[in-house]
């Protein structure tokens, strides 16, 4: 038992805050409140920005982006990561 050593997980890799952009279908300001409330339960999230016009949710914090997407998909099934190539194509059509 003396050979075992407790090492924090952060010692293995640098953990930094990141932005996670997602495209989420939002129909009203009630949808915005649902998304913010669902994300408020995740640990490590600093801020949530919702743009109803662009249907975009931006999350900033120390988090796993797939956990964030899974949390949002529990409220909005069609949520997906923001694809800048797709947005550029649809803006010019």
N, C-alpha and C positions, 0 to 999 in steps of 0.2 A: 504494500500500500504506500510505502514511502517513495516509490518510483513515480507515482502518478502526480501530475502537476496540472493545476487549473490555469488555462490560458484563455483570456477573453477572445471572442470571435473577431473583434476588430483588429487584433494583432496579425491576423492572416491576410487581410486585405483592407485597403483604404475605403472607408465608408463615407461617401459624400452625398450631400443633398442633390437631387436631380429634379428636372421638370419632366412630367409625363403629360403629353397632349393626347386627348381622345376625342373622337367624333361620336357624339351621343345625341340621339333624336330627342329633342325637348319640345314639348307642345305648349307649355304654360310655365308661369313662375312657380307653380306648385311642383312641377318636375324638378326645377332648380333646387327647391328646398329639400326634396327627397334625396337628391344626389348629395347635397352638402351634409345632410344629416347622416346618411349612410357612411360617408367618408370621415365623418367626425369621430367614428369609433375606431379607426385605424390609428395605430401608434406611429409617431414619427412624421406625421403630415403637418407642415407649417401653414400652408394656405391652399385654398381652393378657389379658382376663378372660373366663372361660368359665363359664356357668351351665347345668349339665346339666338341671336341673329345668325351667327356662324355655326351654331350647333356644336360648340367646342367647349370642352372642360379641360382646364389646365390645373394640375396638381403639383405642388412643390413640397419636397420633403425627403427625408431618408426613408425610403420605402421600396418594396419590390413592385415593379410596374405591372407584373402579372397579377399580383394580389389586388392592386388598385382596380385593374380592369375587371377582375372577378367580382369585386364588391359593387362596381357600377352595373355590371351585367345582372346582378341580382335584382336591380330596379328597372333597368332598360336592357332588354335582350339583344338589341341591335347595336350596342356600343362596340366600338373598335378603336384601335390606335389611329391617331391622326396621320394621314398619308398626304404629304405635301404635293406629290406628283399628281394625285387624283384631284386635289383642290385646284391646282393650276390648270389642269385640262378642263374642268367644268367652268372655270371663270372665263375662259376664252370662247366657249361655245355659245 
